[in-house]
């Protein structure tokens, strides 16, 4: 198993413990214990949640604001089409997020990798995720569907490997070496593409649960524990 290059060449190594302590301090100042507990809880629900999930009757503006607020806790939103559920117009709502490099075990303040295997996988491999959320009116109620796709980075070499793409070949094949940057940057693994790993159902369950709780229950994330 190769070590994760974490999109080498595009991301700068970060002192995770320093960033983590700063994030904890800011959350304590702004939101208190309730907000901190919500932010650090990355566990997937223990009870299966249907996907699509039925939501109770509510105003379309309220439902959509709760969906957007939930998705924003996990991903950066790329585009959105608000749901409309009125006598004049009925229109499905749709949210698409940007691709996001998976949170590692050290980035415990991020929520896009659920605890356990997914966080470990994102620590050992270069993983990215992207989410699409669809909200469909059903009479006075709604159904919400969450699809999270997970990809594995495909590179031409392993990070920190002893082999190099600049090595001379002796099999008679002509190899034209691309220009390299002085200082060894030419040995940095290059991204060839992304390999689909299917859907991240644990994260889908987590997002669905948060949306359902926001729509049906009072928001108690800022209450004291």
C-alpha beads as a LAMMPS data file, in Angstrom:
LAMMPS data file: protein, C-alpha beads

225 atoms
224 bonds

1 atom types
1 bond types

-500.0 500.0 xlo xhi
-500.0 500.0 ylo yhi
-500.0 500.0 zlo zhi

Masses

1 110.0

Atoms # bond

1 1 1 0.000 0.000 0.000
2 1 1 1.424 3.327 -1.018
3 1 1 1.720 6.229 1.335
4 1 1 -0.687 9.060 0.681
5 1 1 0.793 11.970 -1.236
6 1 1 -2.213 14.104 -0.246
7 1 1 -2.256 15.693 -3.715
8 1 1 1.460 16.452 -3.548
9 1 1 2.398 19.622 -5.330
10 1 1 -0.896 21.338 -4.611
11 1 1 -1.044 21.185 -0.837
12 1 1 1.572 22.401 1.604
13 1 1 2.315 20.132 4.601
14 1 1 0.606 21.468 7.712
15 1 1 1.389 21.017 11.404
16 1 1 -1.910 19.269 12.179
17 1 1 -1.658 19.603 15.941
18 1 1 -1.159 23.374 15.730
19 1 1 -4.113 23.838 13.376
20 1 1 -6.207 21.497 15.513
21 1 1 -5.543 23.384 18.730
22 1 1 -6.348 26.685 17.039
23 1 1 -9.620 25.271 15.674
24 1 1 -10.597 23.946 19.095
25 1 1 -9.907 27.309 20.696
26 1 1 -11.977 29.206 18.129
27 1 1 -14.926 26.797 18.433
28 1 1 -14.895 27.057 22.214
29 1 1 -14.972 30.851 22.011
30 1 1 -17.703 31.017 19.379
31 1 1 -20.022 28.108 20.025
32 1 1 -19.284 26.624 23.432
33 1 1 -19.325 22.941 24.347
34 1 1 -22.378 22.059 22.263
35 1 1 -20.866 23.374 19.043
36 1 1 -17.540 21.716 19.843
37 1 1 -19.181 18.331 20.437
38 1 1 -21.068 18.622 17.134
39 1 1 -17.927 19.568 15.231
40 1 1 -15.792 16.741 16.642
41 1 1 -18.430 14.015 16.295
42 1 1 -17.608 12.104 13.119
43 1 1 -19.309 8.825 13.996
44 1 1 -21.653 7.271 11.476
45 1 1 -25.226 6.596 12.698
46 1 1 -25.669 3.157 14.263
47 1 1 -29.218 2.857 12.918
48 1 1 -29.762 2.649 9.160
49 1 1 -31.410 5.711 7.615
50 1 1 -33.337 5.280 4.332
51 1 1 -31.810 6.990 1.337
52 1 1 -33.881 8.770 -0.060
53 1 1 -35.302 9.939 3.254
54 1 1 -38.802 11.265 3.832
55 1 1 -39.048 14.714 5.447
56 1 1 -42.208 16.067 7.109
57 1 1 -44.221 19.001 5.718
58 1 1 -42.522 22.390 6.108
59 1 1 -41.940 25.529 4.105
60 1 1 -39.618 25.061 1.164
61 1 1 -37.410 27.964 2.285
62 1 1 -36.928 26.422 5.734
63 1 1 -36.136 22.943 4.397
64 1 1 -33.689 24.302 1.852
65 1 1 -31.858 26.474 4.388
66 1 1 -31.397 23.443 6.656
67 1 1 -30.065 21.341 3.794
68 1 1 -27.574 24.027 2.750
69 1 1 -26.453 24.648 6.329
70 1 1 -25.854 20.918 6.826
71 1 1 -23.961 20.323 3.590
72 1 1 -21.770 23.353 4.272
73 1 1 -20.471 21.612 7.416
74 1 1 -19.009 18.836 5.242
75 1 1 -18.148 20.264 1.828
76 1 1 -17.715 23.461 -0.102
77 1 1 -20.833 24.012 -2.188
78 1 1 -20.219 24.353 -5.931
79 1 1 -23.761 24.983 -7.176
80 1 1 -27.319 24.940 -5.867
81 1 1 -30.843 25.038 -7.228
82 1 1 -33.317 25.733 -4.388
83 1 1 -36.346 23.495 -3.993
84 1 1 -39.724 25.081 -4.714
85 1 1 -42.952 23.645 -3.382
86 1 1 -45.867 25.987 -3.927
87 1 1 -49.151 25.970 -5.862
88 1 1 -47.488 28.101 -8.514
89 1 1 -44.390 25.942 -9.030
90 1 1 -42.981 22.588 -7.929
91 1 1 -39.251 22.180 -8.604
92 1 1 -36.652 19.736 -7.320
93 1 1 -33.775 21.215 -5.339
94 1 1 -30.223 20.129 -6.088
95 1 1 -26.860 20.809 -4.423
96 1 1 -23.509 19.848 -5.924
97 1 1 -20.286 20.194 -3.979
98 1 1 -16.702 20.566 -5.099
99 1 1 -14.318 17.638 -4.818
100 1 1 -12.597 17.647 -1.453
101 1 1 -9.502 15.801 -0.271
102 1 1 -10.555 13.439 2.526
103 1 1 -9.889 14.431 6.126
104 1 1 -7.212 12.356 7.833
105 1 1 -7.320 11.037 11.390
106 1 1 -5.270 14.045 12.489
107 1 1 -7.797 16.501 11.046
108 1 1 -10.401 15.668 13.673
109 1 1 -12.210 19.005 13.278
110 1 1 -13.262 18.119 9.709
111 1 1 -16.382 16.044 9.104
112 1 1 -16.006 14.731 5.543
113 1 1 -14.400 11.452 6.701
114 1 1 -16.392 9.424 9.216
115 1 1 -14.580 7.927 12.189
116 1 1 -12.901 4.557 11.841
117 1 1 -12.058 3.056 8.471
118 1 1 -12.869 6.119 6.339
119 1 1 -10.636 8.459 8.360
120 1 1 -7.849 5.849 8.374
121 1 1 -8.200 5.287 4.637
122 1 1 -7.957 9.023 3.984
123 1 1 -4.809 9.116 6.142
124 1 1 -3.019 6.339 4.242
125 1 1 -4.245 7.093 0.736
126 1 1 -5.078 10.129 -1.370
127 1 1 -8.874 10.123 -1.254
128 1 1 -11.323 12.716 -2.521
129 1 1 -15.096 12.931 -2.111
130 1 1 -17.918 14.809 -3.809
131 1 1 -21.568 15.019 -2.790
132 1 1 -24.833 15.573 -4.637
133 1 1 -28.016 16.225 -2.640
134 1 1 -31.460 16.213 -4.245
135 1 1 -34.628 17.431 -2.502
136 1 1 -37.921 16.460 -4.165
137 1 1 -41.360 17.787 -3.128
138 1 1 -43.874 15.063 -2.232
139 1 1 -47.168 16.778 -1.580
140 1 1 -46.584 18.986 1.461
141 1 1 -43.496 16.952 2.437
142 1 1 -40.179 16.162 0.789
143 1 1 -37.719 13.385 0.041
144 1 1 -33.989 14.046 0.285
145 1 1 -31.384 11.875 -1.424
146 1 1 -27.666 12.115 -0.633
147 1 1 -25.005 10.619 -2.911
148 1 1 -21.340 10.855 -1.880
149 1 1 -18.800 9.564 -4.402
150 1 1 -15.329 8.502 -3.301
151 1 1 -12.238 8.388 -5.530
152 1 1 -8.674 7.141 -5.094
153 1 1 -5.810 9.074 -6.679
154 1 1 -3.856 7.215 -9.347
155 1 1 -0.215 8.330 -9.541
156 1 1 2.762 7.335 -11.646
157 1 1 4.895 6.481 -8.604
158 1 1 4.744 6.043 -4.868
159 1 1 5.600 9.003 -2.675
160 1 1 9.027 8.651 -0.982
161 1 1 9.733 5.616 -3.189
162 1 1 13.297 4.731 -4.096
163 1 1 12.452 4.359 -7.778
164 1 1 12.181 7.431 -9.964
165 1 1 10.615 8.222 -13.305
166 1 1 13.921 9.824 -14.338
167 1 1 15.797 6.490 -14.226
168 1 1 17.446 5.361 -17.460
169 1 1 15.718 2.454 -19.179
170 1 1 17.644 -0.351 -20.892
171 1 1 14.866 -2.128 -22.770
172 1 1 15.478 -0.324 -26.023
173 1 1 12.484 2.000 -25.684
174 1 1 13.072 5.668 -26.348
175 1 1 12.037 7.706 -23.331
176 1 1 11.876 11.477 -23.561
177 1 1 12.288 12.989 -20.125
178 1 1 10.090 16.041 -19.411
179 1 1 11.601 19.192 -18.031
180 1 1 12.153 18.966 -14.293
181 1 1 12.480 21.680 -11.706
182 1 1 15.840 22.026 -10.020
183 1 1 15.738 20.755 -6.458
184 1 1 14.212 17.327 -6.974
185 1 1 10.661 18.437 -7.782
186 1 1 10.775 16.208 -10.853
187 1 1 10.584 13.146 -8.573
188 1 1 7.244 14.225 -7.105
189 1 1 4.518 11.711 -8.046
190 1 1 2.249 13.002 -10.774
191 1 1 -1.501 12.466 -10.761
192 1 1 -2.614 10.296 -13.691
193 1 1 -6.282 10.320 -12.787
194 1 1 -8.775 9.128 -10.204
195 1 1 -10.123 5.631 -9.584
196 1 1 -13.758 5.418 -8.534
197 1 1 -14.340 3.576 -5.249
198 1 1 -18.116 3.883 -5.385
199 1 1 -20.247 5.565 -2.764
200 1 1 -19.321 6.482 0.787
201 1 1 -22.487 5.221 2.470
202 1 1 -21.312 6.035 5.994
203 1 1 -20.974 9.729 5.145
204 1 1 -24.308 9.666 3.320
205 1 1 -25.924 8.321 6.481
206 1 1 -24.284 11.016 8.574
207 1 1 -25.484 13.851 6.331
208 1 1 -29.003 12.425 6.132
209 1 1 -29.232 12.200 9.905
210 1 1 -28.085 15.793 10.350
211 1 1 -30.612 17.073 7.790
212 1 1 -33.464 15.141 9.414
213 1 1 -32.575 16.402 12.889
214 1 1 -32.326 19.990 11.705
215 1 1 -35.745 19.850 10.048
216 1 1 -37.579 17.975 12.816
217 1 1 -35.833 18.993 16.039
218 1 1 -34.730 22.139 17.780
219 1 1 -31.091 22.946 17.064
220 1 1 -29.322 22.202 20.339
221 1 1 -25.743 22.194 19.108
222 1 1 -24.979 25.376 20.990
223 1 1 -26.451 24.202 24.278
224 1 1 -24.139 23.353 27.132
225 1 1 -23.341 19.700 27.755

Bonds

1 1 1 2
2 1 2 3
3 1 3 4
4 1 4 5
5 1 5 6
6 1 6 7
7 1 7 8
8 1 8 9
9 1 9 10
10 1 10 11
11 1 11 12
12 1 12 13
13 1 13 14
14 1 14 15
15 1 15 16
16 1 16 17
17 1 17 18
18 1 18 19
19 1 19 20
20 1 20 21
21 1 21 22
22 1 22 23
23 1 23 24
24 1 24 25
25 1 25 26
26 1 26 27
27 1 27 28
28 1 28 29
29 1 29 30
30 1 30 31
31 1 31 32
32 1 32 33
33 1 33 34
34 1 34 35
35 1 35 36
36 1 36 37
37 1 37 38
38 1 38 39
39 1 39 40
40 1 40 41
41 1 41 42
42 1 42 43
43 1 43 44
44 1 44 45
45 1 45 46
46 1 46 47
47 1 47 48
48 1 48 49
49 1 49 50
50 1 50 51
51 1 51 52
52 1 52 53
53 1 53 54
54 1 54 55
55 1 55 56
56 1 56 57
57 1 57 58
58 1 58 59
59 1 59 60
60 1 60 61
61 1 61 62
62 1 62 63
63 1 63 64
64 1 64 65
65 1 65 66
66 1 66 67
67 1 67 68
68 1 68 69
69 1 69 70
70 1 70 71
71 1 71 72
72 1 72 73
73 1 73 74
74 1 74 75
75 1 75 76
76 1 76 77
77 1 77 78
78 1 78 79
79 1 79 80
80 1 80 81
81 1 81 82
82 1 82 83
83 1 83 84
84 1 84 85
85 1 85 86
86 1 86 87
87 1 87 88
88 1 88 89
89 1 89 90
90 1 90 91
91 1 91 92
92 1 92 93
93 1 93 94
94 1 94 95
95 1 95 96
96 1 96 97
97 1 97 98
98 1 98 99
99 1 99 100
100 1 100 101
101 1 101 102
102 1 102 103
103 1 103 104
104 1 104 105
105 1 105 106
106 1 106 107
107 1 107 108
108 1 108 109
109 1 109 110
110 1 110 111
111 1 111 112
112 1 112 113
113 1 113 114
114 1 114 115
115 1 115 116
116 1 116 117
117 1 117 118
118 1 118 119
119 1 119 120
120 1 120 121
121 1 121 122
122 1 122 123
123 1 123 124
124 1 124 125
125 1 125 126
126 1 126 127
127 1 127 128
128 1 128 129
129 1 129 130
130 1 130 131
131 1 131 132
132 1 132 133
133 1 133 134
134 1 134 135
135 1 135 136
136 1 136 137
137 1 137 138
138 1 138 139
139 1 139 140
140 1 140 141
141 1 141 142
142 1 142 143
143 1 143 144
144 1 144 145
145 1 145 146
146 1 146 147
147 1 147 148
148 1 148 149
149 1 149 150
150 1 150 151
151 1 151 152
152 1 152 153
153 1 153 154
154 1 154 155
155 1 155 156
156 1 156 157
157 1 157 158
158 1 158 159
159 1 159 160
160 1 160 161
161 1 161 162
162 1 162 163
163 1 163 164
164 1 164 165
165 1 165 166
166 1 166 167
167 1 167 168
168 1 168 169
169 1 169 170
170 1 170 171
171 1 171 172
172 1 172 173
173 1 173 174
174 1 174 175
175 1 175 176
176 1 176 177
177 1 177 178
178 1 178 179
179 1 179 180
180 1 180 181
181 1 181 182
182 1 182 183
183 1 183 184
184 1 184 185
185 1 185 186
186 1 186 187
187 1 187 188
188 1 188 189
189 1 189 190
190 1 190 191
191 1 191 192
192 1 192 193
193 1 193 194
194 1 194 195
195 1 195 196
196 1 196 197
197 1 197 198
198 1 198 199
199 1 199 200
200 1 200 201
201 1 201 202
202 1 202 203
203 1 203 204
204 1 204 205
205 1 205 206
206 1 206 207
207 1 207 208
208 1 208 209
209 1 209 210
210 1 210 211
211 1 211 212
212 1 212 213
213 1 213 214
214 1 214 215
215 1 215 216
216 1 216 217
217 1 217 218
218 1 218 219
219 1 219 220
220 1 220 221
221 1 221 222
222 1 222 223
223 1 223 224
224 1 224 225
